[in-house]
């Protein structure tokens, strides 16, 4: 993931809004206690997700891939007063950790955290969905997209994380299954006329899709 100049990233963070005290604690505790802390969205990406959510003012957000809850808390900042966020993850081991931070946040009553297989659960969620954030197992990105696209309202957004995959996406020698799946997914989105798309080289790559 560290393929963007660290000094540029630090400079960008210094000219962005700071993390809240709760997010800073979550960031710190994730790095201290949880395996693979690089999966955390982190300060700069978190502020971007918050800003997009505040611009969109969603009534319903769907997140696929909770991890320790950092991105969910950032996205929840833009919810309408009666809006809610559904976040799905299959990892039971992180439930107590993530839920403890959700419960301490101002959005505790608006976050619906479910330990489930997203491939099954998304089918049960009624639209319209205003904003989707996908940050889960890379080999199933295309499946998740297909499951949500008809539930997202016109003008709604799908944001997909890790689409540059530490730069491996443009490395022809990288042929592992996750990298190949991400290449295929990026091409699939590029070819889909139902969405407008922009790929941002922010952190590990964010693909922004707007449903027409």
C-alpha positions in Angstrom: 0.0 0.0 0.0 2.9 2.3 0.7 3.6 3.2 -2.9 2.6 6.9 -2.6 5.3 9.1 -1.3 5.1 9.2 2.5 6.0 12.9 2.7 3.3 13.8 0.2 0.8 11.8 2.3 1.9 13.4 5.5 1.6 16.9 3.9 -1.9 16.0 2.6 -2.9 14.9 6.1 -1.6 18.1 7.6 -3.8 20.2 5.3 -6.9 18.0 5.9 -9.2 18.0 8.9 -7.9 16.1 11.9 -9.3 12.8 13.1 -11.7 12.9 16.0 -10.4 11.7 19.4 -12.4 8.5 19.0 -11.1 7.8 15.5 -7.5 8.6 16.6 -7.9 6.1 19.4 -9.4 3.5 17.0 -6.5 4.1 14.7 -3.9 3.7 17.5 -5.6 0.6 19.0 -6.0 -1.1 15.7 -2.2 -0.7 15.0 -1.3 -1.9 18.5 -3.7 -4.9 18.9 -5.1 -6.1 15.6 -3.5 -8.1 12.8 -3.0 -6.5 9.4 -3.6 -2.9 10.6 -2.8 -1.6 7.1 -6.4 -2.6 6.3 -7.6 0.4 8.3 -8.8 3.2 6.1 -6.8 5.7 8.1 -6.8 9.5 8.5 -6.7 10.8 4.9 -9.0 8.2 3.3 -11.3 8.5 6.3 -11.6 12.3 5.8 -12.3 11.7 2.1 -15.1 9.2 2.9 -16.6 11.6 5.5 -16.6 14.5 3.0 -18.2 12.4 0.3 -20.9 11.2 2.7 -21.6 14.8 3.9 -22.0 16.0 0.3 -24.3 13.1 -0.5 -26.3 13.2 2.8 -27.3 9.6 2.5 -30.3 8.1 4.2 -28.9 4.5 3.7 -25.3 3.5 3.5 -24.2 -0.1 2.9 -20.6 -1.1 3.8 -19.2 -4.4 2.8 -16.2 -5.1 4.9 -16.1 -3.6 8.4 -12.7 -4.6 9.8 -12.4 -2.5 13.0 -15.0 0.1 12.1 -12.9 3.1 11.1 -14.5 3.6 7.7 -18.0 3.0 9.0 -17.6 5.8 11.6 -16.3 8.2 8.9 -19.1 7.4 6.5 -21.7 7.7 9.3 -20.7 11.4 9.7 -22.8 12.3 6.7 -26.0 10.4 7.5 -29.2 12.3 7.7 -30.8 12.5 11.1 -32.9 9.4 10.5 -30.4 7.7 8.2 -28.6 4.5 9.0 -25.6 2.6 7.9 -25.5 -1.2 7.5 -22.0 -2.7 7.8 -21.3 -6.3 7.0 -18.3 -8.5 7.9 -17.7 -12.2 8.3 -15.0 -11.9 10.9 -16.4 -12.7 14.3 -13.1 -12.2 16.1 -13.3 -8.4 15.5 -16.9 -7.9 16.5 -16.3 -7.0 20.2 -13.5 -4.6 19.3 -15.4 -2.8 16.5 -18.7 -2.7 18.4 -17.1 -1.1 21.4 -16.1 1.9 19.2 -19.5 2.0 17.5 -21.2 2.1 20.9 -19.1 5.1 22.0 -19.7 7.1 18.9 -22.5 9.7 18.3 -23.8 7.3 15.6 -24.4 4.2 17.8 -28.1 4.1 17.1 -27.6 4.6 13.4 -25.0 1.8 12.8 -26.4 -1.7 12.1 -23.4 -4.0 12.4 -24.0 -7.6 11.1 -21.6 -10.6 11.2 -22.8 -12.4 8.1 -21.7 -13.5 4.7 -22.3 -10.4 2.5 -23.0 -12.5 -0.6 -26.1 -13.8 1.1 -27.0 -10.7 3.2 -27.0 -8.1 0.5 -29.8 -9.9 -1.2 -32.0 -9.3 1.8 -31.4 -5.5 2.0 -34.0 -3.3 0.3 -33.0 -0.2 -1.6 -32.8 2.5 -2.5 -29.2 2.7 -1.2 -27.5 6.1 -1.5 -23.9 5.1 -0.9 -22.0 1.7 -0.9 -18.5 1.2 0.3 -16.8 -2.1 -0.8 -13.7 -3.1 1.1 -13.8 -6.8 1.5 -12.4 -9.9 -0.1 -11.0 -8.8 -3.5 -12.0 -12.0 -5.4 -15.7 -11.2 -4.8 -15.7 -7.5 -5.8 -17.5 -8.3 -9.0 -20.1 -10.3 -7.2 -20.7 -7.5 -4.7 -21.0 -5.0 -7.5 -23.6 -7.1 -9.2 -25.6 -7.6 -6.0 -25.8 -3.8 -5.2 -26.0 -2.1 -8.5 -29.8 -2.5 -8.9 -30.3 -1.4 -5.3 -28.4 1.9 -5.6 -30.5 4.9 -6.5 -29.8 7.0 -9.6 -27.2 9.5 -8.5 -26.0 7.2 -5.8 -22.3 6.2 -5.3 -20.4 3.0 -5.1 -16.9 3.5 -3.7 -14.5 0.6 -4.0 -11.2 0.3 -2.0 -7.8 -1.2 -2.9 -8.3 -1.2 -6.7 -4.6 -0.4 -7.2 -3.5 -3.2 -4.9 -0.2 -1.8 -3.8 0.7 -1.0 -7.4 0.5 -4.7 -8.4 -2.5 -3.9 -10.7 -0.1 -2.5 -13.3 2.7 -5.1 -12.7 2.4 -7.6 -15.6 4.3 -10.2 -13.6 1.8 -10.2 -10.7 -0.7 -13.0 -11.6 -2.0 -14.0 -8.2 -5.8 -14.6 -8.0 -6.6 -11.4 -6.1 -4.6 -9.2 -8.5 -6.2 -10.8 -11.5 -9.6 -10.5 -10.0 -9.1 -6.8 -9.3 -7.9 -6.2 -12.9 -11.0 -7.9 -14.2 -13.2 -6.0 -11.8 -11.7 -2.6 -12.8 -12.3 -3.5 -16.5 -15.8 -4.6 -15.7 -16.7 -1.3 -14.2 -15.0 0.6 -17.0 -17.2 -1.2 -19.5 -20.4 -0.8 -17.5 -22.5 2.0 -19.1 -24.7 2.2 -16.0 -22.0 4.1 -14.1 -19.7 7.0 -14.4 -16.3 6.2 -13.0 -13.1 7.9 -11.7 -10.2 5.9 -10.2 -8.3 8.0 -7.6 -4.7 7.1 -6.6 -5.6 7.8 -3.0 -3.9 5.5 -0.5 -4.4 2.0 -2.2 -6.7 3.3 -4.9 -10.4 4.3 -4.6 -12.8 3.7 -7.5 -15.7 6.1 -7.4 -18.7 5.0 -9.4 -21.8 7.1 -9.8 -25.0 5.4 -11.0 -26.6 7.2 -13.8 
